[in-house]
Amino acid sequence: MAREVGVSRTLVSFAFRNAPGVSEETRHAILEAARRLGYRPNRIAADLARKRAATVGLYLLDLHNEVYADIFAGVREALEGSGVRVILSVGDVRRRGGAEPGDEVESLLEARVGVIIAATLTGPDASLREAAAAVPLVSVARRIEGVDSIYSDDAAGARAATGHLLDLGHTRIVHLTGPRWEGHTERQRAYREAMHDAGLPPRVVAAPEFTFEAAQAAAARILEGPDRPTAVFAHNDQMALGVREAAEALGLRVPEDLSVVGYDDSRIARLAGIRLTSVDLDAHALGSAAGAAALARLADPSGPAVDRCSAPRLVVRTSTAPPPQPRR
C-alpha cells in the first residue's frame, strides 16, 4: 500500500486513523489506492504495534434470553463514541453443566482483545480468576472476588419474589431452577431461607437447562403430581413462560389456579398478553456499567477491582394472585 502511493507506512497508518499530519490530498490518494487494491487495515496488528488494545470482547451466554440483548444494548451505549471496537461471542446455555471459562471466551482470547465483558460465565471462581489474570475480565450478573464485577443483588430479588407469594397466602411454592453453577445459587438460597422463615418446607426443582423447553417439561411433571403447588417462582422469565405453557396444556389458569413469578423483567414479561410478575434487575444498566468498567480497565489495567451491586425491584403484574380456595 505504502509503495503504491509512494509514502511511508506510518503515513498510511495516520491516514486510516484520521490522525493529524496528513494533507487532504495525500489522505485521499491513500484511501483511493486502498479501495482500488481492496485493502483493509489489520486493526488487531495496529493495536499490538501501539502496545495497547482498543477492542473489547463481549461474551453473552444465551441470545435466546432477552436479558442478554438488554445487557448488549447497555454495553454498546457505554462504549459509543469511545473509539473502542466490540467483538461478540455467544455461548450455548444448552450445554449441560456449563463450560470451562477457556471454552466460553476462547474466540475472544484469540482475537487479542484488551478486556472481556462476560455475561454470564459458568465456570468455577478460581478458574475465572486465572482467566482474568491473562486478560482483564468484567463479570456481569455474577460476583467474582478479585475480578471486576457488575451484578444485581440476587438474594434480595429472590426474597422479594418469594415474599410476594407468601403475602398472597401461598404455602405450596416451588422454586424452579436449573443446573448448579458456582456463583449462581443466591436466588435458590434466598428462596429456601424465606420459606424456612415462614415455617414452610421449601421445594426446589432443578431442570436440566435454564430454558423455556426444559422448564416446560419440568413444570408438566410438577403440575401433574399429587401435591401440585399453587405458585412457582422461576429462575428467569424464559423458565416462567415455560411454566405458563405447561399449565395451559393441563387446563390450569394463570393466576386463578397457579401463580407464576419470573426473574429479569425482560421485554416479553411486559407484553399485554403475558403480564408476568417478575424481578427487574435492570439489565440495560448492568450492561452500561460493565461498558464503563471496561473502559476504565483499558485506561488503567492495574487499578483495584470494581465491585458494583445494584438493587433489583419486584414488578407485580397479573400472573400472581391469592391461591385458589379448596373446593367444598
TAHUTA-V8337 format. One record per residue. N is the residue number from 0. RES is the residue in one small letter. PSI is psi as a letter, one per 20 degrees, with the letter a starting at -180 (999 if undefined). OMEGA is omega in whole degrees, 0 to 359 (NA if undefined). NEAR is the number of other C-alpha atoms within 10 Angstrom. Layout:
n:N res:RES psi:PSI omega:OMEGA near:NEAR
n:N res:RES psi:PSI omega:OMEGA near:NEAR
//
This chain:
n:0 res:m psi:g omega:180 near:15
n:1 res:a psi:g omega:179 near:15
n:2 res:r psi:h omega:181 near:8
n:3 res:e psi:h omega:183 near:11
n:4 res:v psi:i omega:181 near:15
n:5 res:g psi:k omega:178 near:11
n:6 res:v psi:r omega:180 near:13
n:7 res:s psi:r omega:177 near:11
n:8 res:r psi:h omega:178 near:12
n:9 res:t psi:g omega:180 near:9
n:10 res:l psi:h omega:176 near:18
n:11 res:v psi:g omega:179 near:22
n:12 res:s psi:g omega:178 near:15
n:13 res:f psi:g omega:182 near:14
n:14 res:a psi:g omega:181 near:21
n:15 res:f psi:h omega:180 near:14
n:16 res:r psi:j omega:180 near:10
n:17 res:n psi:k omega:182 near:11
n:18 res:a psi:q omega:178 near:10
n:19 res:p psi:r omega:178 near:9
n:20 res:g psi:j omega:178 near:10
n:21 res:v psi:p omega:179 near:14
n:22 res:s psi:q omega:179 near:10
n:23 res:e psi:h omega:180 near:10
n:24 res:e psi:g omega:180 near:8
n:25 res:t psi:g omega:179 near:16
n:26 res:r psi:g omega:179 near:18
n:27 res:h psi:g omega:180 near:13
n:28 res:a psi:g omega:181 near:17
n:29 res:i psi:g omega:181 near:23
n:30 res:l psi:h omega:178 near:17
n:31 res:e psi:g omega:178 near:13
n:32 res:a psi:h omega:178 near:16
n:33 res:a psi:g omega:179 near:19
n:34 res:r psi:g omega:182 near:11
n:35 res:r psi:h omega:182 near:9
n:36 res:l psi:i omega:182 near:11
n:37 res:g psi:k omega:184 near:8
n:38 res:y psi:p omega:172 near:11
n:39 res:r psi:p omega:181 near:9
n:40 res:p psi:q omega:175 near:12
n:41 res:n psi:o omega:187 near:8
n:42 res:r psi:h omega:179 near:13
n:43 res:i psi:g omega:178 near:16
n:44 res:a psi:h omega:179 near:12
n:45 res:a psi:g omega:177 near:14
n:46 res:d psi:g omega:180 near:16
n:47 res:l psi:h omega:180 near:12
n:48 res:a psi:h omega:179 near:10
n:49 res:r psi:i omega:180 near:10
n:50 res:k psi:k omega:173 near:9
n:51 res:r psi:q omega:179 near:14
n:52 res:a psi:p omega:179 near:20
n:53 res:a psi:k omega:182 near:22
n:54 res:t psi:p omega:176 near:24
n:55 res:v psi:p omega:174 near:26
n:56 res:g psi:p omega:181 near:24
n:57 res:l psi:o omega:178 near:25
n:58 res:y psi:p omega:177 near:25
n:59 res:l psi:p omega:185 near:26
n:60 res:l psi:g omega:190 near:21
n:61 res:d psi:o omega:179 near:19
n:62 res:l psi:i omega:174 near:14
n:63 res:h psi:h omega:180 near:13
n:64 res:n psi:p omega:186 near:21
n:65 res:e psi:i omega:180 near:18
n:66 res:v psi:h omega:180 near:26
n:67 res:y psi:h omega:173 near:23
n:68 res:a psi:h omega:177 near:19
n:69 res:d psi:g omega:177 near:20
n:70 res:i psi:g omega:179 near:25
n:71 res:f psi:g omega:180 near:26
n:72 res:a psi:h omega:179 near:17
n:73 res:g psi:g omega:178 near:22
n:74 res:v psi:g omega:181 near:25
n:75 res:r psi:g omega:179 near:19
n:76 res:e psi:g omega:181 near:17
n:77 res:a psi:h omega:183 near:20
n:78 res:l psi:i omega:184 near:19
n:79 res:e psi:p omega:179 near:11
n:80 res:g psi:i omega:182 near:8
n:81 res:s psi:i omega:185 near:9
n:82 res:g psi:i omega:179 near:9
n:83 res:v psi:p omega:180 near:15
n:84 res:r psi:q omega:181 near:16
n:85 res:v psi:p omega:172 near:18
n:86 res:i psi:p omega:186 near:14
n:87 res:l psi:p omega:174 near:16
n:88 res:s psi:p omega:183 near:16
n:89 res:v psi:p omega:180 near:17
n:90 res:g psi:a omega:180 near:19
n:91 res:d psi:n omega:182 near:14
n:92 res:v psi:i omega:181 near:20
n:93 res:r psi:i omega:172 near:14
n:94 res:r psi:o omega:187 near:10
n:95 res:r psi:p omega:176 near:12
n:96 res:g psi:j omega:179 near:15
n:97 res:g psi:a omega:183 near:20
n:98 res:a psi:q omega:174 near:18
n:99 res:e psi:q omega:185 near:15
n:100 res:p psi:h omega:178 near:20
n:101 res:g psi:h omega:178 near:15
n:102 res:d psi:h omega:185 near:11
n:103 res:e psi:h omega:187 near:23
n:104 res:v psi:j omega:184 near:24
n:105 res:e psi:g omega:182 near:12
n:106 res:s psi:h omega:179 near:17
n:107 res:l psi:h omega:176 near:22
n:108 res:l psi:g omega:179 near:17
n:109 res:e psi:h omega:181 near:8
n:110 res:a psi:i omega:178 near:13
n:111 res:r psi:l omega:179 near:19
n:112 res:v psi:q omega:180 near:23
n:113 res:g psi:h omega:180 near:23
n:114 res:v psi:q omega:174 near:27
n:115 res:i psi:p omega:170 near:27
n:116 res:i psi:p omega:186 near:29
n:117 res:a psi:p omega:177 near:25
n:118 res:a psi:n omega:12 near:27
n:119 res:t psi:p omega:178 near:19
n:120 res:l psi:q omega:185 near:27
n:121 res:t psi:i omega:182 near:21
n:122 res:g psi:r omega:179 near:19
n:123 res:p psi:q omega:180 near:15
n:124 res:d psi:g omega:184 near:18
n:125 res:a psi:g omega:180 near:11
n:126 res:s psi:h omega:180 near:13
n:127 res:l psi:h omega:175 near:20
n:128 res:r psi:h omega:176 near:18
n:129 res:e psi:g omega:178 near:12
n:130 res:a psi:h omega:181 near:16
n:131 res:a psi:h omega:177 near:19
n:132 res:a psi:h omega:179 near:11
n:133 res:a psi:g omega:177 near:10
n:134 res:v psi:p omega:180 near:17
n:135 res:p psi:p omega:186 near:23
n:136 res:l psi:p omega:172 near:26
n:137 res:v psi:o omega:182 near:29
n:138 res:s psi:p omega:180 near:26
n:139 res:v psi:p omega:178 near:26
n:140 res:a psi:j omega:175 near:25
n:141 res:r psi:p omega:178 near:24
n:142 res:r psi:p omega:176 near:21
n:143 res:i psi:o omega:182 near:22
n:144 res:e psi:p omega:177 near:14
n:145 res:g psi:j omega:180 near:13
n:146 res:v psi:q omega:175 near:20
n:147 res:d psi:p omega:185 near:25
n:148 res:s psi:p omega:177 near:26
n:149 res:i psi:o omega:189 near:27
n:150 res:y psi:r omega:177 near:27
n:151 res:s psi:q omega:182 near:22
n:152 res:d psi:n omega:183 near:19
n:153 res:d psi:h omega:181 near:25
n:154 res:a psi:g omega:179 near:19
n:155 res:a psi:g omega:179 near:18
n:156 res:g psi:g omega:180 near:25
n:157 res:a psi:h omega:177 near:30
n:158 res:r psi:h omega:179 near:20
n:159 res:a psi:g omega:181 near:21
n:160 res:a psi:g omega:181 near:28
n:161 res:t psi:g omega:179 near:25
n:162 res:g psi:h omega:178 near:17
n:163 res:h psi:g omega:180 near:18
n:164 res:l psi:h omega:177 near:24
n:165 res:l psi:g omega:180 near:20
n:166 res:d psi:h omega:177 near:11
n:167 res:l psi:i omega:178 near:13
n:168 res:g psi:j omega:180 near:14
n:169 res:h psi:q omega:175 near:21
n:170 res:t psi:h omega:178 near:19
n:171 res:r psi:n omega:184 near:19
n:172 res:i psi:p omega:177 near:25
n:173 res:v psi:p omega:170 near:23
n:174 res:h psi:o omega:180 near:22
n:175 res:l psi:o omega:182 near:25
n:176 res:t psi:a omega:181 near:24
n:177 res:g psi:b omega:181 near:24
n:178 res:p psi:q omega:182 near:15
n:179 res:r psi:o omega:177 near:16
n:180 res:w psi:p omega:177 near:14
n:181 res:e psi:p omega:180 near:14
n:182 res:g psi:i omega:182 near:15
n:183 res:h psi:l omega:184 near:18
n:184 res:t psi:j omega:185 near:15
n:185 res:e psi:h omega:181 near:17
n:186 res:r psi:g omega:179 near:23
n:187 res:q psi:g omega:181 near:22
n:188 res:r psi:g omega:182 near:14
n:189 res:a psi:h omega:176 near:20
n:190 res:y psi:g omega:180 near:27
n:191 res:r psi:g omega:182 near:21
n:192 res:e psi:g omega:180 near:17
n:193 res:a psi:h omega:179 near:20
n:194 res:m psi:g omega:178 near:20
n:195 res:h psi:g omega:180 near:12
n:196 res:d psi:h omega:179 near:10
n:197 res:a psi:j omega:180 near:13
n:198 res:g psi:k omega:183 near:10
n:199 res:l psi:q omega:178 near:15
n:200 res:p psi:p omega:176 near:15
n:201 res:p psi:q omega:176 near:19
n:202 res:r psi:o omega:181 near:15
n:203 res:v psi:p omega:176 near:17
n:204 res:v psi:p omega:181 near:16
n:205 res:a psi:o omega:172 near:16
n:206 res:a psi:q omega:182 near:20
n:207 res:p psi:i omega:180 near:19
n:208 res:e psi:q omega:176 near:20
n:209 res:f psi:l omega:188 near:24
n:210 res:t psi:r omega:176 near:24
n:211 res:f psi:g omega:185 near:21
n:212 res:e psi:g omega:180 near:19
n:213 res:a psi:h omega:179 near:19
n:214 res:a psi:h omega:180 near:31
n:215 res:q psi:g omega:180 near:23
n:216 res:a psi:g omega:180 near:16
n:217 res:a psi:g omega:181 near:21
n:218 res:a psi:h omega:179 near:25
n:219 res:a psi:g omega:179 near:19
n:220 res:r psi:h omega:180 near:12
n:221 res:i psi:g omega:188 near:20
n:222 res:l psi:i omega:177 near:19
n:223 res:e psi:i omega:184 near:13
n:224 res:g psi:r omega:183 near:10
n:225 res:p psi:h omega:182 near:7
n:226 res:d psi:m omega:186 near:9
n:227 res:r psi:p omega:178 near:14
n:228 res:p psi:q omega:174 near:20
n:229 res:t psi:i omega:180 near:23
n:230 res:a psi:q omega:176 near:27
n:231 res:v psi:p omega:172 near:28
n:232 res:f psi:o omega:184 near:29
n:233 res:a psi:q omega:183 near:29
n:234 res:h psi:h omega:178 near:24
n:235 res:n psi:r omega:183 near:25
n:236 res:d psi:h omega:179 near:30
n:237 res:q psi:g omega:180 near:26
n:238 res:m psi:h omega:178 near:30
n:239 res:a psi:h omega:178 near:28
n:240 res:l psi:h omega:175 near:24
n:241 res:g psi:h omega:177 near:22
n:242 res:v psi:g omega:179 near:33
n:243 res:r psi:g omega:181 near:28
n:244 res:e psi:g omega:179 near:20
n:245 res:a psi:g omega:180 near:23
n:246 res:a psi:g omega:180 near:22
n:247 res:e psi:h omega:180 near:13
n:248 res:a psi:h omega:180 near:12
n:249 res:l psi:j omega:179 near:12
n:250 res:g psi:j omega:179 near:9
n:251 res:l psi:q omega:181 near:15
n:252 res:r psi:q omega:175 near:14
n:253 res:v psi:o omega:12 near:21
n:254 res:p psi:j omega:187 near:19
n:255 res:e psi:g omega:181 near:15
n:256 res:d psi:h omega:184 near:18
n:257 res:l psi:p omega:173 near:25
n:258 res:s psi:q omega:182 near:28
n:259 res:v psi:p omega:176 near:28
n:260 res:v psi:p omega:176 near:34
n:261 res:g psi:a omega:180 near:29
n:262 res:y psi:p omega:178 near:29
n:263 res:d psi:h omega:186 near:24
n:264 res:d psi:l omega:178 near:24
n:265 res:s psi:r omega:185 near:25
n:266 res:r psi:h omega:184 near:12
n:267 res:i psi:h omega:178 near:17
n:268 res:a psi:h omega:184 near:24
n:269 res:r psi:i omega:181 near:15
n:270 res:l psi:q omega:184 near:10
n:271 res:a psi:h omega:181 near:9
n:272 res:g psi:i omega:181 near:9
n:273 res:i psi:g omega:178 near:15
n:274 res:r psi:l omega:184 near:16
n:275 res:l psi:p omega:170 near:30
n:276 res:t psi:p omega:187 near:26
n:277 res:s psi:q omega:177 near:30
n:278 res:v psi:p omega:182 near:26
n:279 res:d psi:o omega:176 near:18
n:280 res:l psi:j omega:179 near:24
n:281 res:d psi:m omega:184 near:21
n:282 res:a psi:h omega:179 near:26
n:283 res:h psi:g omega:179 near:20
n:284 res:a psi:h omega:177 near:20
n:285 res:l psi:g omega:179 near:27
n:286 res:g psi:g omega:179 near:29
n:287 res:s psi:g omega:179 near:22
n:288 res:a psi:h omega:179 near:23
n:289 res:a psi:g omega:177 near:32
n:290 res:g psi:g omega:177 near:27
n:291 res:a psi:h omega:179 near:17
n:292 res:a psi:h omega:179 near:26
n:293 res:a psi:g omega:178 near:27
n:294 res:l psi:g omega:178 near:21
n:295 res:a psi:h omega:180 near:13
n:296 res:r psi:h omega:175 near:21
n:297 res:l psi:h omega:181 near:20
n:298 res:a psi:h omega:183 near:11
n:299 res:d psi:n omega:184 near:10
n:300 res:p psi:h omega:185 near:15
n:301 res:s psi:j omega:182 near:9
n:302 res:g psi:r omega:180 near:10
n:303 res:p psi:q omega:182 near:11
n:304 res:a psi:p omega:176 near:18
n:305 res:v psi:p omega:176 near:18
n:306 res:d psi:n omega:185 near:17
n:307 res:r psi:o omega:180 near:17
n:308 res:c psi:p omega:179 near:16
n:309 res:s psi:q omega:182 near:14
n:310 res:a psi:p omega:177 near:14
n:311 res:p psi:r omega:177 near:22
n:312 res:r psi:q omega:178 near:19
n:313 res:l psi:p omega:177 near:22
n:314 res:v psi:o omega:184 near:19
n:315 res:v psi:p omega:177 near:16
n:316 res:r psi:b omega:190 near:15
n:317 res:t psi:j omega:179 near:16
n:318 res:s psi:j omega:179 near:22
n:319 res:t psi:q omega:180 near:24
n:320 res:a psi:r omega:176 near:23
n:321 res:p psi:q omega:181 near:18
n:322 res:p psi:q omega:178 near:21
n:323 res:p psi:q omega:179 near:14
n:324 res:q psi:q omega:179 near:8
n:325 res:p psi:q omega:178 near:5
n:326 res:r psi:q omega:181 near:4
n:327 res:r psi:999 omega:NA near:3
//
